[in-house]
């Protein structure tokens, strides 16, 4: 079992880092980078085998086009260096370079295939010296995932792709699907054909994760693909909207403490997930519990 870290934003808030829209978690990179490194180090100490660079908000959607052109490369390099520093305080912790949806979370309708490569290239070049693998995360469509795969295909590092899923009130009544409406089975078939090193699902409610894992595992068996499958869910309150990730901080569920989240993780592991962590609202205490229950790390 591989344990991932949790969500960066709430942990930054807990430590008193500046945090507001539109910059989101990129603001801490600019103003309090020492707190970014501290969050990474705390996740590593909690038992995370992989921590993810704080590069999710280094996109024009959050920091603006002009600032991205002026500072994007520098911020990506800083995000990579801080993650490396935090990881080195752990025990062999690896660093995943976060490559986010360039044009907005949960917004596959805004994807621009003509412009995406230039933005991704800035992130990839800045992060590359510091990371052990690439993580295209919170991707809403296969097209977004393919853009990430193209951006890193000559870099010589493993590529993990993580899709975000529809988790509205009707989602559980249908076959699991991406926020684009594409089926998880279609995404898994793409991942198998593309040779992705791991397929994950993230930033969706925990209830939709187990069906997605089972659907992907079945598709992988059919395709003869042995790539691992992973999950890192969020703790957002239920909402009927599909763009909540781009708004102010969403409310968190009261039933998503470390123990209850770990109970969900047990179900994902039983369904076939071998990479498990947390997304928005899942913190250091959650990851500590995951490490203890899933890989038998003794309590200190």
Secondary structure by P-SEA (a helix, b strand, c coil): cbbbbcccaaaaaaacccccccccccccccccaaaaaaaaaaaaaaccccccccccccccccccaaaaaccaaaaaaaaaaaaaaaaaaccbbbbbbbbccccccccccccccccaaaaaaaaaaaacccccbbbbcccccaaaaaaaaaacccccbbbbbbbbcccccccccccccccccccaaaaaaaaaaacccccccccccccccaaaaaaaaaaaaaacccbbbbbbbbbccccccccccccccccccccccaaaaaaaaaaaaaaccccccccccccaaaaaaaaaaacccccc
